[in-house]
Amino acid sequence: MDGFEPIPGGDRERAGQILGYAFAPGAGPDHGPAEDSELFELWGHYDGELCGTCKLYEPGAWVRGERTTIGGLGAVAVLPERRGRGHARAVCRGALETYRDRGIGLVTLWPFATSFYRQFGWETTNEVRRYECEPAAFAEAAASESAGEIERLTIEDWERLRRVETAYGRPRSLSLARSERWWRERTFADWDGDGRPYCYGYVVDGRLRGYLLYTVADDRLSVQDLAYADGDARTALFGFLGSHGAQIDRIVLHRTAESDLLYRLDPGRFETSVDAGPMVRLTGPEGLETIAWPAVDVDLRLAVTDPLLGDGTYRLSVADGAATIEADTGEPDATVGIGALSQLAVGTHGVERAVELGGLTIEDAETRSALSELFRPREVGLREFF
């Protein structure tokens, strides 16, 4: 067998060995077979034998204010004795082509190294900020009076949680729009061995306005997710974190957005760091057709460079909020790398920033104006790891 294929039952033992060596080498060489899940499909690259694996997720997500389905590429791994021969590249290419055939335009991933996936056309969607502090840093945010109450929540409250998730996530591109199955088998599950999370919400007049998901270990509270519909809910949840001073030594919070946290709280109480976050790429220029666009009229040619799927020139037409892409042989109005085009598509950067970073070259002022109207930057925040 050769090519990119679903991994059959007879190869699950070998797939388990590949994944175990890549992600849990400290457990020794005896790994069980790779497990199935309703949340992903296990695919592999074959070159006479199974050489590399990956997991294909298809979560719902918000992109430019509209709900869509994106690809989530995880668990890319190659046999150690087969590394350095292009098998990881083949896995990534096969995954992109599979998603494209399914009508999915964007594929996200959480990289072990940004540079590794950048060579295949992925680019960073957003930074991830890590905040660590004593609970007292959040206690200062607690309001003296509150209109609502803190309430313990369970997975059976997933529909209430999803309403808050929608209010918080819709303005933020790539924020997940989780299904019931995702809530049950991923968000509330102990899928990574860190324990099942606690969940508490802020409720006003019976309506959930915000929620926290977190785990506790070794006197450290680690926030897994924080979402809210308004500032009052945010303040109440910050105050709830601050109430753990007699029980917890440190609170750790990772945020893909809200870089203004240190303006709302005392920055001197926080240890902070910033890392490159998840990455995104279009399954090809045609992926632009899967996105809802502003009500602008655009008709121009783009030369797109793509280190994985190949370069080409395309005519991009946008009308009534919909884009069409067709291969073209005319002179391009702009040249863009597939990674930069992917960032423009979700809103990570606007046109001026893309030009500044070297991912986009524009031939004239008219094209610059048209692209600036189309690719308006917005907040981007993929929050959940897969």
Backbone torsions as a table, in degrees:
resi	resn	phi	psi	omega
1	MET	NA	135.2	176.9
2	ASP	-132.7	152.7	177.1
3	GLY	105.4	-169.7	-177.2
4	PHE	-102.8	117.0	-171.3
5	GLU	-141.7	156.7	168.7
6	PRO	-60.6	141.6	-177.4
7	ILE	-83.6	117.7	-178.4
8	PRO	-76.4	169.8	-177.2
9	GLY	-56.8	-35.5	-177.9
10	GLY	-67.2	-17.6	180.0
11	ASP	-106.9	6.5	-177.4
12	ARG	-67.5	-32.5	177.2
13	GLU	-63.9	-45.3	179.0
14	ARG	-65.4	-40.2	177.3
15	ALA	-61.0	-39.5	177.3
16	GLY	-62.0	-37.0	177.7
17	GLN	-66.9	-41.2	178.9
18	ILE	-63.3	-48.5	-178.5
19	LEU	-67.0	-40.5	-179.9
20	GLY	-63.0	-42.7	179.8
21	TYR	-66.1	-35.9	-177.5
22	ALA	-74.9	-39.7	-169.3
23	PHE	-115.8	-12.0	177.9
24	ALA	-145.4	53.8	-177.0
25	PRO	-64.0	-26.0	-179.4
26	GLY	-67.8	-14.9	179.6
27	ALA	-80.0	-4.0	-179.4
28	GLY	89.8	179.0	-171.3
29	PRO	-80.7	-8.1	-174.6
30	ASP	-94.7	87.8	178.5
31	HIS	-107.4	144.0	178.5
32	GLY	-77.0	179.2	179.4
33	PRO	-66.4	150.6	176.6
34	ALA	-63.2	135.7	-174.4
35	GLU	-91.7	151.1	174.7
36	ASP	-81.5	161.5	174.2
37	SER	-154.8	149.1	174.7
38	GLU	-75.3	-11.1	-177.0
39	LEU	-89.9	-18.2	-178.6
40	PHE	-148.1	165.1	172.9
41	GLU	-112.5	140.5	179.2
42	LEU	-96.8	116.2	-179.1
43	TRP	-120.0	160.1	-179.6
44	GLY	-146.7	159.3	174.0
45	HIS	-100.1	127.3	-179.1
46	TYR	-110.3	134.7	171.3
47	ASP	-136.8	73.7	-171.7
48	GLY	84.0	-33.6	177.0
49	GLU	-149.4	169.7	177.8
50	LEU	-68.9	119.2	-176.8
51	CYS	-111.2	-29.6	-177.0
52	GLY	-148.5	155.6	-176.6
53	THR	-130.1	165.4	168.7
54	CYS	-163.1	165.1	174.5
55	LYS	-114.5	131.9	179.3
56	LEU	-106.3	111.3	174.8
57	TYR	-99.2	156.3	175.5
58	GLU	-137.7	66.6	-179.1
59	PRO	-77.6	157.3	168.9
60	GLY	-76.2	150.5	179.9
61	ALA	-156.5	160.5	175.0
62	TRP	-95.2	130.1	176.0
63	VAL	-133.2	116.0	-177.7
64	ARG	52.0	42.7	172.7
65	GLY	84.2	-1.2	-179.6
66	GLU	-121.2	144.6	179.4
67	ARG	-79.4	136.1	178.7
68	THR	-147.7	179.5	173.8
69	THR	-107.7	130.2	177.8
70	ILE	-114.7	165.1	171.5
71	GLY	-90.7	143.7	173.7
72	GLY	-125.6	110.5	-176.8
73	LEU	-96.8	120.8	-179.1
74	GLY	-134.7	166.5	172.4
75	ALA	55.7	40.0	173.8
76	VAL	-71.8	120.9	-175.9
77	ALA	-149.9	149.4	-178.9
78	VAL	-132.9	143.5	175.1
79	LEU	-51.4	135.8	-177.6
80	PRO	-59.0	-35.7	-179.5
81	GLU	-77.5	-6.2	179.0
82	ARG	-110.8	5.1	-178.0
83	ARG	-72.4	155.3	179.6
84	GLY	80.3	12.5	-178.3
85	ARG	-118.6	13.4	176.3
86	GLY	88.9	9.4	-177.6
87	HIS	-72.5	-36.8	176.4
88	ALA	-63.9	-39.5	176.4
89	ARG	-60.2	-42.5	-179.7
90	ALA	-65.8	-37.8	176.6
91	VAL	-61.4	-47.6	-178.4
92	CYS	-64.0	-42.3	179.0
93	ARG	-64.2	-44.6	179.3
94	GLY	-61.8	-39.7	178.9
95	ALA	-63.8	-44.9	179.7
96	LEU	-61.2	-44.1	-178.8
97	GLU	-66.3	-36.4	178.0
98	THR	-65.5	-46.5	177.5
99	TYR	-62.2	-42.9	-179.4
100	ARG	-60.9	-41.0	178.6
101	ASP	-63.7	-23.4	179.1
102	ARG	-91.0	2.9	178.9
103	GLY	82.1	17.0	178.6
104	ILE	-95.4	129.8	-171.7
105	GLY	-99.1	-19.8	-175.9
106	LEU	-128.4	138.4	178.0
107	VAL	-126.7	125.0	-179.8
108	THR	-108.9	160.4	174.6
109	LEU	-159.9	161.4	173.7
110	TRP	-107.8	109.9	-171.0
111	PRO	-81.3	147.3	168.0
112	PHE	-77.1	-25.3	175.8
113	ALA	-151.3	121.9	-177.5
114	THR	-57.3	-41.8	-176.2
115	SER	-63.4	-30.6	-178.2
116	PHE	-63.9	-47.3	-177.7
117	TYR	-83.0	-20.2	176.0
118	ARG	-62.8	-33.3	179.6
119	GLN	-65.7	-16.4	178.4
120	PHE	-104.1	7.5	173.9
121	GLY	102.4	-2.9	175.0
122	TRP	-77.4	151.4	174.8
123	GLU	-138.1	157.2	-176.6
124	THR	-64.6	133.8	178.3
125	THR	-84.9	-41.5	-175.1
126	ASN	-163.8	155.3	173.9
127	GLU	-77.7	158.2	173.5
128	VAL	-118.8	124.0	-179.5
129	ARG	-102.0	131.1	179.1
130	ARG	-107.2	125.8	178.6
131	TYR	-117.2	133.2	175.1
132	GLU	-133.0	137.2	-175.9
133	CYS	-161.8	171.7	168.7
134	GLU	-78.8	154.3	179.5
135	PRO	-54.8	-29.5	-178.0
136	ALA	-59.0	-26.7	179.6
137	ALA	-63.3	-32.4	177.7
138	PHE	-88.8	-26.0	-179.7
139	ALA	-60.0	-31.4	179.8
140	GLU	-64.2	-21.4	-178.1
141	ALA	-83.4	-11.8	-175.5
142	ALA	-63.2	130.7	178.4
143	ALA	-75.2	144.6	178.9
144	SER	-66.3	-31.6	176.1
145	GLU	-133.0	144.8	-178.2
146	SER	-136.9	144.4	-179.6
147	ALA	-80.7	-13.6	-175.3
148	GLY	-127.8	-168.8	-178.4
149	GLU	-135.5	155.7	174.0
150	ILE	-85.5	135.6	-175.9
151	GLU	-134.4	137.2	175.0
152	ARG	-72.1	134.8	-178.7
153	LEU	-120.8	157.2	176.8
154	THR	-129.4	178.3	179.4
155	ILE	-60.5	-25.5	179.4
156	GLU	-68.8	-9.8	175.9
157	ASP	-94.4	17.1	-171.6
158	TRP	-59.5	-32.9	179.4
159	GLU	-68.4	-38.1	175.7
160	ARG	-65.3	-42.0	178.7
161	LEU	-63.0	-38.9	-177.8
162	ARG	-65.7	-32.6	177.8
163	ARG	-64.2	-40.5	176.5
164	VAL	-68.7	-42.7	178.2
165	GLU	-55.5	-40.9	179.9
166	THR	-66.2	-45.5	180.0
167	ALA	-62.0	-39.7	-178.7
168	TYR	-78.9	-40.2	-171.0
169	GLY	-85.3	-28.5	-174.0
170	ARG	-56.4	-40.2	179.0
171	PRO	-73.7	-8.4	-172.7
172	ARG	-112.8	109.4	-178.5
173	SER	-57.7	139.2	178.4
174	LEU	74.8	2.1	169.8
175	SER	-65.8	131.8	-174.5
176	LEU	-69.1	145.4	170.4
177	ALA	-110.4	86.5	-166.7
178	ARG	-73.6	138.5	174.5
179	SER	-79.5	168.7	175.9
180	GLU	-58.1	-42.4	180.0
181	ARG	-61.6	-41.6	179.9
182	TRP	-63.6	-43.3	177.1
183	TRP	-58.7	-44.8	-174.5
184	ARG	-74.3	-45.2	-169.5
185	GLU	-97.6	-8.6	179.8
186	ARG	-123.9	-64.3	-172.9
187	THR	-62.3	-43.1	-177.7
188	PHE	-96.3	3.8	-175.3
189	ALA	-99.9	160.8	174.6
190	ASP	-92.4	62.2	-173.9
191	TRP	-78.1	-20.5	-177.0
192	ASP	-110.5	5.9	178.0
193	GLY	83.1	4.5	179.8
194	ASP	-90.9	2.5	-179.4
195	GLY	97.4	154.5	175.6
196	ARG	-71.9	140.2	-175.0
197	PRO	-80.5	152.7	165.4
198	TYR	-79.0	153.8	176.1
199	CYS	-138.9	125.6	175.6
200	TYR	-129.7	146.0	-179.0
201	GLY	-128.0	163.0	176.0
202	TYR	-106.5	121.9	-172.3
203	VAL	-119.4	131.1	176.8
204	VAL	-124.3	120.0	179.5
205	ASP	52.1	41.4	176.9
206	GLY	83.0	-4.3	-177.8
207	ARG	-106.6	129.5	177.4
208	LEU	-72.0	128.2	-177.3
209	ARG	-115.4	-12.2	178.7
210	GLY	-172.4	161.8	-179.8
211	TYR	-150.6	158.8	175.7
212	LEU	-127.4	137.2	168.3
213	LEU	-120.8	132.4	-177.3
214	TYR	-156.8	159.4	173.4
215	THR	-117.6	159.6	179.8
216	VAL	-129.5	129.3	177.1
217	ALA	-157.6	136.4	175.8
218	ASP	53.2	47.3	177.7
219	ASP	60.3	26.0	179.7
220	ARG	-127.7	128.0	177.0
221	LEU	-101.3	119.7	-177.8
222	SER	-111.2	114.9	-178.6
223	VAL	-75.9	123.0	-179.8
224	GLN	-89.6	-38.4	178.7
225	ASP	-155.3	144.4	178.2
226	LEU	-142.2	121.6	179.7
227	ALA	-143.8	150.2	-177.1
228	TYR	-156.8	157.2	-178.3
229	ALA	-95.1	-15.8	-178.6
230	ASP	-159.6	171.6	-177.6
231	GLY	-66.5	-31.3	178.3
232	ASP	-62.7	-41.7	178.5
233	ALA	-65.8	-41.0	178.2
234	ARG	-59.8	-46.7	-179.9
235	THR	-61.3	-42.3	-179.7
236	ALA	-64.2	-40.4	-179.6
237	LEU	-70.7	-36.9	173.6
238	PHE	-60.7	-43.0	178.8
239	GLY	-63.1	-36.9	177.5
240	PHE	-63.5	-41.8	175.5
241	LEU	-59.7	-41.7	-178.7
242	GLY	-66.5	-18.2	-178.1
243	SER	-76.9	-0.7	-176.3
244	HIS	-94.1	15.7	-174.6
245	GLY	-60.2	-31.1	-179.2
246	ALA	-81.9	-6.3	-172.6
247	GLN	-121.1	-31.6	-171.5
248	ILE	-121.0	139.7	176.9
249	ASP	-86.1	-40.7	-173.9
250	ARG	-137.8	147.9	172.9
251	ILE	-117.4	133.8	177.8
252	VAL	-118.1	129.9	-176.5
253	LEU	-134.0	122.8	174.6
254	HIS	-104.9	129.8	-179.3
255	ARG	-130.3	134.7	175.0
256	THR	-89.9	-14.8	179.6
257	ALA	-130.6	-160.4	174.4
258	GLU	54.4	52.0	176.1
259	SER	-67.4	-4.7	179.5
260	ASP	-90.0	10.0	-178.2
261	LEU	-56.0	-40.5	-177.2
262	LEU	-73.9	-12.6	173.5
263	TYR	-83.5	-22.2	-178.9
264	ARG	-89.9	-25.4	-178.5
265	LEU	-124.7	173.5	-177.9
266	ASP	-73.4	110.0	-176.4
267	PRO	-63.8	-24.0	-179.6
268	GLY	-67.7	-14.5	-179.1
269	ARG	-91.6	-4.5	-173.1
270	PHE	-112.0	140.8	164.0
271	GLU	-98.0	126.7	-173.5
272	THR	-127.9	152.9	172.9
273	SER	-151.2	157.6	-179.3
274	VAL	-127.4	131.3	178.0
275	ASP	-127.0	154.6	169.9
276	ALA	-63.7	137.9	-174.6
277	GLY	-100.2	-145.2	-179.6
278	PRO	-67.2	171.1	-177.0
279	MET	-128.0	159.9	-178.7
280	VAL	-142.3	149.8	166.9
281	ARG	-152.3	151.4	173.9
282	LEU	-71.5	148.3	174.9
283	THR	-71.8	-3.4	179.5
284	GLY	155.2	168.9	177.6
285	PRO	-53.5	-29.2	178.8
286	GLU	-61.3	-19.6	178.2
287	GLY	-60.8	-22.3	177.0
288	LEU	-61.9	-23.3	-179.2
289	GLU	-71.3	-15.1	-177.8
290	THR	-90.1	0.5	-173.8
291	ILE	-109.2	142.8	174.4
292	ALA	-82.2	130.2	-173.2
293	TRP	-114.8	162.1	175.6
294	PRO	-61.6	161.7	-179.3
295	ALA	-79.6	70.8	177.5
296	VAL	-126.9	156.8	177.3
297	ASP	-105.0	122.9	-179.0
298	VAL	-133.0	137.1	175.2
299	ASP	-150.1	102.7	-176.9
300	LEU	-156.3	174.0	-179.1
301	ARG	-112.4	135.4	177.5
302	LEU	-117.9	130.0	167.7
303	ALA	-91.2	119.1	-175.2
304	VAL	-111.3	124.2	175.4
305	THR	-96.7	131.9	-175.5
306	ASP	-140.6	110.6	-176.0
307	PRO	-71.2	-11.0	-176.5
308	LEU	-107.8	-44.7	-175.3
309	LEU	-104.4	-7.2	176.8
310	GLY	103.0	151.5	-177.9
311	ASP	-81.2	161.1	176.6
312	GLY	-173.6	165.9	175.2
313	THR	-112.7	137.7	-172.7
314	TYR	-136.2	146.9	172.4
315	ARG	-94.4	121.8	179.2
316	LEU	-104.8	119.7	177.0
317	SER	-122.8	131.9	178.2
318	VAL	-128.8	128.3	177.0
319	ALA	-153.4	141.0	178.6
320	ASP	54.7	34.9	175.6
321	GLY	79.7	6.3	-178.8
322	ALA	-123.2	143.2	-179.8
323	ALA	-108.9	146.0	169.8
324	THR	-127.0	141.9	-178.6
325	ILE	-126.6	129.9	177.1
326	GLU	-137.8	142.9	175.4
327	ALA	-60.8	143.4	-174.2
328	ASP	-146.2	153.7	179.9
329	THR	-112.1	5.0	-177.8
330	GLY	-75.6	174.9	179.0
331	GLU	-71.3	127.8	-176.4
332	PRO	-73.6	147.6	174.2
333	ASP	-87.3	-18.9	179.7
334	ALA	-157.6	155.1	176.6
335	THR	-122.2	132.3	-174.6
336	VAL	-143.7	140.6	172.5
337	GLY	-76.5	151.0	-177.5
338	ILE	-62.4	-32.0	177.9
339	GLY	-66.8	-46.5	178.0
340	ALA	-64.4	-38.6	178.3
341	LEU	-63.8	-36.1	178.0
342	SER	-66.5	-41.4	176.8
343	GLN	-64.5	-41.6	176.3
344	LEU	-61.7	-38.4	-176.4
345	ALA	-62.8	-43.4	-177.0
346	VAL	-88.1	-17.2	177.2
347	GLY	107.1	7.9	179.4
348	THR	-56.3	-45.9	178.4
349	HIS	-127.6	155.8	165.8
350	GLY	-92.4	-178.1	-175.3
351	VAL	-62.5	-44.6	-176.3
352	GLU	-61.4	-41.2	179.9
353	ARG	-68.7	-39.0	178.6
354	ALA	-63.2	-39.1	176.5
355	VAL	-65.6	-44.4	-179.3
356	GLU	-59.8	-37.9	-178.3
357	LEU	-81.7	-5.9	175.2
358	GLY	89.6	4.8	-178.8
359	GLY	-87.1	-10.0	-175.0
360	LEU	-139.5	131.5	174.7
361	THR	-122.9	127.9	-175.4
362	ILE	-117.2	138.0	-172.9
363	GLU	-84.3	-28.8	-175.4
364	ASP	-152.8	166.3	-175.7
365	ALA	-66.3	-34.0	-179.7
366	GLU	-64.5	-42.3	177.7
367	THR	-65.7	-41.1	178.3
368	ARG	-59.1	-43.1	-179.7
369	SER	-65.1	-43.4	-178.8
370	ALA	-64.5	-44.1	-179.8
371	LEU	-67.9	-34.6	179.0
372	SER	-65.7	-36.2	176.7
373	GLU	-68.6	-34.8	-177.3
374	LEU	-78.8	-50.7	-173.6
375	PHE	-96.1	69.7	179.4
376	ARG	-79.0	129.0	-179.7
377	PRO	-68.1	152.1	177.7
378	ARG	-153.5	170.6	179.8
379	GLU	-69.1	134.9	179.4
380	VAL	-123.6	134.9	-177.1
381	GLY	-160.1	85.8	170.5
382	LEU	-79.4	116.7	-169.0
383	ARG	-103.2	-24.7	-170.7
384	GLU	-108.4	129.8	-178.5
385	PHE	-76.2	145.2	171.5
386	PHE	-145.8	NA	NA
